[in-house]
Every structure is written in structure tokens, then in C-alpha cells.
Amino acid sequence: MTAEEIPIVFDCQGESLVGIVHRPAQPLAVGIVTVIAGGPQYRAGVGRNMVDMARHLSAGGVAVLRFDHRGLGDGGGRFLGFEHIGEDLQAAVDALRRTVPELREVVLWGGCDAASGAMIHGWNIKGVTSMVLGNPFVTTEETQAAVLRQHYLRRLGDWSFWRKLLRFEYNPLEYLRAAAGSLAGRLRPEQRGSGESSGSGSTAGAAGSPGNWIARMLEGLSRFEGPVLFLMSGRSIVSREFDDLVSRHRAWQKVVGRSHYERIDILEADQTFSGIGARERVNGALLEWVTRQAAD
């Protein structure tokens, strides 16, 4: 199917945002707003993947808007970070629906901290009925330490580790510290960042605490009533950190385990789904997901 690529400029709180709408000749009733992740950076790699994704989806009948939120790329205003992009997302969804009036609803798609931002704000964005989230970002000192401990403990049962240790290729003190940290982590109470207080399952985090944005992710996802698809990478440390967070906190398990949530694990993929095979899997999953939402 042929698709037109339409540059647009739209307002968000008095600032001008720039985007490209990929409009199929006969669009499905469900479109996608794709959210850029990673903060201010050089975007030739990940940005090119988004172009390829949008062209693939629009060829399948899915209208797509890719855009720069405030302070990012061509977006005006000050960069506020993924915790504060709710107004940007609403402006983008409205802009896509104006440009493609055939749309009945919109899916938010984002990876890493874009997924985290969607989890925080998606429930409150009018027109959004579904989300696809890739390797949500939950990295703190706690999650990094937990995943590192798991890695080192697994290595203790690996013969190649002992062979290298006997060859003095590793520092044994590093592994002893990791094992001790793992034991200490199991003995102390659950720490900040989970959004769960002891015994209550509360999703409220203390204002200003390092884990407050993770608590907001849990709160936002708890409020979101639509279907969610998780796309998780087998070679991503961020993906492992998210899984570790969920495994240690009941409130997260309750939300992520909802019956209308689905998950696809792409074992060969890195954090940004940069390989050709991984990109094809992501594009195929997105097209299948949107087509199914449009048929409901």
C-alpha cells in the first residue's frame, strides 16, 4: 500500500513540535504515535530505525506519527525528560488524529525511557487505548546491583569462570563482594524504587526520592485500562533490570500479570533492537498488534 509522508508542526504549551505523519492511502482505524527514547543524542542510528519502522507499518495500512518532543531534536522549548512528556504526548496524539481523521484510536509505542514515559502518562492521554513497551527503563543503583549480583552468582556455577580464575584472569575479591552483596540484598527489607510499601501494596512513592519516577510508572500502568504488549530483548541489561524489579515486588507482578497484557521476548535483540532480524521482529509485532486492535 502506498503512503504519503507529511511534515507537520504543532503546538505544545506554546512551543512548536515537529513531526512526520506516515499516512496510508487507506488507513486502519488505529494508528501509532512513536516516542523517541534516550534523551538528547545523535540519532542517525535509532532515528533511521524509526523511519524504517514507520514506512513498514504505513505500507501495511497503519498511520504513524514520529515526532520530537520539547527540547529534543527539532522540538522547541526546554528538555524536561521522559517524566514530563505527558503534554507532548497529548499534543502528538491530537496532531495525528487531525491529520488522519479516519483514526478511531491511537497506540503509544516506545522503548527504554520512552516506554517509561508512556507508562507514566499513557492512562491520561485522550485517544490512547493501547501501548507497546520495549525494555522499559527502571535503572537505579539498586536494580543495577541486583542484576550484577545475579550475573556473578550464575558465573560461580560456570566451569569457564573457574578455568579463567585459576589462570588469574579474574580478581576473586570482585566475586566475593558481589556474592556478599547478593546475600545482604536478600536479608534487608525491600528498598525504594518499587512503588510498594511493606504489606500495603501502595503505588505511591515518596516525593523527591530516587525511585519516585518508578513509582509513577507503576501508578500510571495501574491506571491504564487498555491492552499492553511488552517487547523485551534477550541481550539487554535494561530488560533484565525490569524483570528483576517485577520479580521482587508484588505490586509490579499484579499489574504486569494482567490477562490483557502480552509479552514477546526477542532473544537475539539488544536494547535498541538494532539488528536486522530484531527490527523485522519488532515491525512485524507492531503491525500484528495494531491490526488486531483495529479489528476489535
LUMMISE-206418 format. One record per residue (C-alpha): residue in one letter; x, y, z. Coordinates in steps of 0.2 Angstrom, whole numbers, padded with zeros to 4 digits, always signed. Layout:
N
AXYZ ...
***
This chain:
296
M+0000+0000+0000 T+0006+0017-0004 A+0009+0030+0010 E+0011+0049+0010 E+0024+0057+0022 I+0018+0073+0028 P+0029+0085+0038 I+0019+0094+0052 V+0022+0107+0065 F+0010+0108+0080 D+0009+0117+0097 C+0013+0110+0114 Q+0011+0123+0128 G+0016+0137+0117 E+0031+0128+0109 S+0032+0121+0092 L+0035+0102+0089 V+0040+0095+0073 G+0034+0078+0066 I+0032+0067+0051 V+0015+0058+0048 H+0016+0042+0038 R-0002+0042+0030 P-0008+0026+0021 A-0020+0029+0006 Q-0032+0018+0016 P-0028+0019+0034 L-0034+0007+0048 A-0044+0014+0062 V-0029+0013+0074 G-0013+0022+0072 I+0003+0024+0081 V+0012+0038+0090 T+0031+0033+0091 V+0040+0041+0106 I+0059+0044+0104 A+0070+0037+0118 G+0087+0041+0126 G+0087+0060+0128 P+0097+0072+0118 Q+0109+0062+0107 Y+0115+0059+0089 R+0100+0050+0081 A+0106+0043+0064 G+0105+0025+0070 V+0090+0024+0081 G+0081+0038+0071 R+0084+0028+0055 N+0076+0013+0063 M+0061+0023+0067 V+0060+0029+0049 D+0061+0011+0043 M+0048+0006+0055 A+0036+0019+0050 R+0037+0015+0032 H+0035-0003+0035 L+0019+0000+0046 S+0011+0013+0034 A+0014+0001+0020 G+0003-0011+0030 G-0011+0002+0032 V-0005+0009+0049 A-0004+0028+0051 V+0011+0033+0061 L+0017+0049+0068 R+0036+0051+0073 F+0040+0067+0082 D+0052+0077+0093 H+0045+0082+0110 R+0050+0098+0118 G+0069+0101+0119 L+0073+0086+0108 G+0079+0087+0090 D+0068+0100+0081 G+0056+0102+0096 G+0056+0119+0104 G+0057+0123+0122 R+0067+0116+0136 F+0071+0097+0138 L+0062+0090+0153 G+0065+0072+0151 F+0053+0057+0150 E+0045+0060+0167 H+0037+0076+0160 I+0031+0072+0142 G+0013+0070+0145 E+0008+0086+0137 D+0019+0082+0122 L+0011+0065+0120 Q-0007+0073+0121 A-0002+0086+0108 A+0006+0072+0096 V-0010+0061+0098 D-0021+0076+0094 A-0010+0081+0079 L-0010+0063+0072 R-0029+0062+0073 R-0031+0079+0065 T-0020+0074+0050 V-0028+0056+0049 P-0047+0059+0054 E-0051+0041+0050 L-0042+0036+0066 R-0053+0029+0080 E-0039+0027+0092 V-0020+0028+0095 V-0007+0016+0101 L+0009+0023+0110 W+0025+0014+0105 G+0042+0017+0114 G+0057+0009+0120 C+0068+0012+0135 D+0064+0028+0144 A+0051+0032+0131 A+0042+0016+0137 S+0044+0023+0155 G+0036+0039+0150 A+0022+0031+0141 M+0019+0020+0157 I+0018+0036+0167 H+0007+0046+0156 G-0002+0034+0145 W-0018+0032+0156 N-0021+0051+0155 I-0019+0054+0136 K-0036+0055+0127 G-0037+0044+0112 V-0024+0032+0118 T-0031+0014+0120 S-0016+0003+0119 M+0003+0003+0122 V+0018-0006+0116 L+0033-0005+0128 G+0050-0010+0123 N+0063-0014+0138 P+0056-0001+0150 F+0069+0009+0159 V+0070+0007+0178 T+0088+0008+0180 T+0094+0014+0198 E+0109+0009+0209 E+0098-0005+0216 T+0092-0013+0200 Q+0110-0012+0193 A+0117-0020+0209 A+0104-0034+0209 V+0107-0039+0191 L+0126-0038+0193 R+0124-0050+0208 Q+0114-0062+0198 H+0127-0062+0184 Y+0141-0066+0196 L+0131-0079+0206 R+0127-0088+0189 R+0145-0087+0185 L+0150-0097+0201 G+0142-0112+0193 D+0151-0110+0176 W+0167-0120+0173 S+0174-0107+0161 F+0174-0095+0175 W+0184-0106+0187 R+0196-0110+0172 K+0199-0091+0170 L+0200-0089+0189 L+0214-0102+0190 R+0223-0093+0176 F+0222-0077+0186 E+0212-0069+0173 Y+0199-0063+0186 N+0200-0055+0203 P+0192-0066+0216 L+0188-0052+0228 E+0176-0045+0215 Y+0166-0060+0215 L+0166-0062+0234 R+0160-0044+0235 A+0146-0047+0223 A+0141-0063+0232 A+0141-0054+0249 G+0130-0040+0241 S+0118-0053+0235 L+0116-0060+0252 A+0114-0043+0260 G+0101-0038+0247 R+0091-0054+0252 L+0092-0050+0270 R+0087-0032+0270 P+0069-0025+0268 E+0063-0021+0250 Q+0070-0004+0245 R+0064+0011+0237 G+0060+0011+0218 S+0047-0002+0219 G+0032+0009+0222 E+0027-0004+0235 S+0026-0001+0254 S+0028-0015+0266 G+0012-0025+0267 S+0001-0012+0259 G+0004-0014+0240 S+0003+0005+0239 T+0009+0013+0222 A+0014+0030+0229 G+0032+0034+0231 A+0040+0047+0242 A+0041+0064+0233 G+0059+0068+0228 S+0065+0050+0232 P+0077+0042+0219 G+0063+0029+0215 N+0049+0041+0213 W+0048+0040+0194 I+0047+0021+0195 A+0033+0023+0207 R+0025+0034+0195 M+0027+0021+0181 L+0018+0008+0192 E+0005+0020+0196 G+0002+0025+0178 L+0002+0007+0172 S-0011+0003+0186 R-0022+0016+0180 F-0021+0011+0161 E-0036+0001+0156 G-0031-0005+0139 P-0021-0019+0132 V-0002-0018+0133 L+0012-0028+0123 F+0029-0029+0131 L+0043-0031+0118 M+0059-0037+0128 S+0076-0040+0122 G+0087-0055+0127 R+0103-0046+0126 S+0098-0030+0135 I+0103-0026+0153 V+0089-0014+0155 S+0077-0028+0151 R+0084-0039+0164 E+0083-0025+0177 F+0065-0023+0173 D+0062-0041+0175 D+0072-0041+0192 L+0061-0027+0198 V+0045-0036+0194 S+0051-0052+0202 R+0055-0043+0218 H+0039-0033+0221 R+0021-0040+0222 A+0013-0024+0216 W+0023-0025+0199 Q+0018-0043+0197 K+0000-0040+0200 V+0000-0026+0186 V+0011-0034+0173 G+0002-0051+0176 R-0015-0044+0169 S-0024-0055+0157 H-0025-0042+0144 Y-0006-0039+0144 E+0006-0049+0132 R+0024-0051+0130 I+0036-0056+0116 D+0054-0060+0120 I+0066-0057+0106 L+0081-0067+0112 E+0094-0060+0099 A+0089-0042+0101 D+0099-0028+0110 Q+0092-0014+0119 T+0088-0004+0104 F+0083-0019+0093 S+0097-0013+0081 G+0100-0029+0072 I+0090-0033+0055 G+0082-0048+0062 A+0077-0039+0078 R+0070-0024+0068 E+0060-0036+0057 R+0053-0045+0073 V+0048-0028+0081 N+0040-0021+0065 G+0030-0037+0062 A+0024-0037+0081 L+0019-0019+0079 L+0009-0022+0063 E+0001-0038+0070 W-0004-0029+0086 V-0012-0013+0078 T-0021-0024+0065 R-0028-0034+0079 Q-0033-0018+0089 A-0042-0011+0074 A-0052-0027+0071 D-0059-0027+0089 
***
